[in-house]
């Protein structure tokens, strides 16, 4: 009786030790084989069954070769390994076969004394092996759920350009595989190390990270978020952001998320540039509006005339700004600007425009838009478009000569109308065409009366016309 009791206690202690090891493996599932290779054992059904059969046969064979060992000593591992290799049903099958084998060993091979304790031992074997199969099945379910959650987490981290790392008690640093991918490091060649990590950090940002690490080593909570630059092994400079939180009360275990924020930083820089450009543009715009207001007021004879002329010019500025704000990534094209300004007069069919596509700078959009509006207004009132036979012939070209960055040439030519009687040099429209626009674009302009309408030419550096990359 004592022998069988010792045998069962030994087996039970062995099972508890195995269970503790399994639980430890489960706790460390990211770095061990359980969650990576355990599901792979189930992919080949007949191979798993054959493996379980071999395990059971070996367990029974060892018992037959060593008849003096406790009868269940080899059968417990056989059930456990069968359940691990083949899953729930393989474990149940192995448990049934091992129970039959154990009964044969107890009741036939050994003497038949203490029948009650033999029966109890056999019953306890069934209970314990049933628990083994149950626990392994729970482990399978947990691993399956872990894999699904891990897939979700990997997808989220990939879409967010983020990675996970851990700082364990004892200052042990652990990098998740996503962190290796984010940093461009090889897992086999670069073990987790703060020194190795700091080698990649920009020299100006290393002090802050060392301070944060020192705080964590001392159990103090560092700043929750850090932003710093890293030189990846492939030579790329990226911006990273750390989010870290302690997960225990004494702040000795930290989990952190590192995110690649390079795109956000570039967007922030772009916003700063755009805001600076907008401030400069608005300053110029206010000066233009003030000048336009003063000139329009001096040249109009009544409040109604002032409202009409000033409103028309403000609408022209508004159309240019709508193109700038709502434009596509390819910018505002000269064709697009010309069409938006002349559509207000409803003469699309009588306007001929030819020239290469040009992506205009914001300054060129503003001042060329003003010029097109003044030319269109004059043509609709007094020039070619005021007559049924009048036509606007608009063309532009670019030329690059030796030692020059290129020139822009623009021609507005009216045909089919009456010859103008003269050109006022003091009007706001004339000032726009002959002074403001060429000055803003560092060019030269000429306004003259042709045989059948106004002709306007503009020559300017191409660098002042097109948008810079």
Secondary structure, 3 states (H helix, E strand, C coil): CHHHHHHHHHHHHHHHHHHHHHHHHHHCCCCCCHHHHCHHHHCCHHHHHHHHHHHHHHHHHHHHHCCCCCCCHHHHHHHHHHHHHHCHHHHHHHHHHHHHHHHHHHHHHCCCCCHHHHHHHHHHHHHHHHHHHHHHHHHHHHHHHHHHHHHHHHHHHHHCCEEEEEEECCCEEEECHHHHHHHCCCCCCCCCCHHHHHHHECHHHHHHHHHHHHHHHCCCCCCCEEEEEEECCCCCEEEEEEEEEECCCCCCCEEEEEEECHHHHHHHHHHHHHHHHHHHHHHHHHHHHHHHHHHHHHHCCCHHHHHHHHHHHHHHHHHHHHHHHHCCCCCEEHHHHHHHHHHHHCCHHHEEEECCCCEECHHHHHHHHHHHHHHHHHHHHCCHHHCCCCEEEEEEEEECCCCCCCEEEEEEEEECCCCCCCCCCCCHHHHHHHHHHHHHCCCEEEEEECCCCEEEEEEEEHHHHECCC
